[in-house]
Amino acid sequence: MGIADLLRRGLAAGAAAGCAAALFIWLVVEPVLERALKVEDARSAEHTHEIEAQGGHVHAEIPLVDRPEQILGGMVTVLIVGILFGVVFAVVFAALRHRLPGATDLGRSLWLAAIGFGVFVLAPTLTLPANPPAVGDPGSVDQRTGIFVLTIVLAALLVVAAFVANAQLTGKVADTTRIALVTVGFTVAAGVCLYLVPASPDGIASDMGAQLVWDFRLTSIGLRAVLFGGLGLAFGLLVSRKAATTGAHQSVAA
């Protein structure tokens, strides 16, 4: 299967994953976000009341985009992101197809999606978990961005190191020993990196309840899991179907 075929299937899989993620935003993320926004509105109202009690005046700001438009914008954005991810996914799959674990293209696709989720979602979440609106000091944006990028780079390097170690040990030790060594080495190295990477500099105000923060973080991870999982599943099924069709045609021709 050529790169053009893979790219077409990457686009289709990305669109499907983006649609699933957009639906997840509407049904799951939005209710949690609404709860967080109510806390933010209450905080703003309290601040306004304090200023007015001191004789000051606060000009009410009218949002440029209302909530329905924001929701629609978020759904369209995640759809576009899904399509872009699909293109990148197809290119990476083409480059690593025969180096990925799994006996079938579906298995390889799911493995690639799991690796992408681990590097770009799980690792940064462990060091810099997502927080609801109104959590986070604007002055710490640069520091948080640095932590986020550093975590992704370290996670990607660890994955590459694991693949290299696995290749070097193949044929030299038993398969069970090789898998155990690579797994233990990766786990220890990941633990050291997570320990050394700085923690989030932001605290969470008392009015932002622990349950709300927990729900927001879970939905944030869930959204990305739907995107990566849907992409890996849809792409794997499309590629496997194409391969099966091509094999059937070759059998008939023979």
Secondary structure, DSSP 8 states (H G I E B T S, - for coil): --HHHHHHHHHHHHHHHHHHHHHHIIIIIHHHHHHHHHHHHHHHHHHHHHHHHTT--------SS-HHHHHHHHHHHHHHHHHHHHHHHHHHHHHHTTTSSSSSHHHHHHHHHHHHHIIIIIHHHHHS----TT-S-GGGHHHHHHHHHHHHHHHHHHHHHHHHHHHHHBTTB-HHHHHHHHHHHHHHHHHHHHHHS--------TTS-HHHHHHHHHHHHHHHHHHHHHHHHHHHHHHHHHHHHHHHHHHHH-
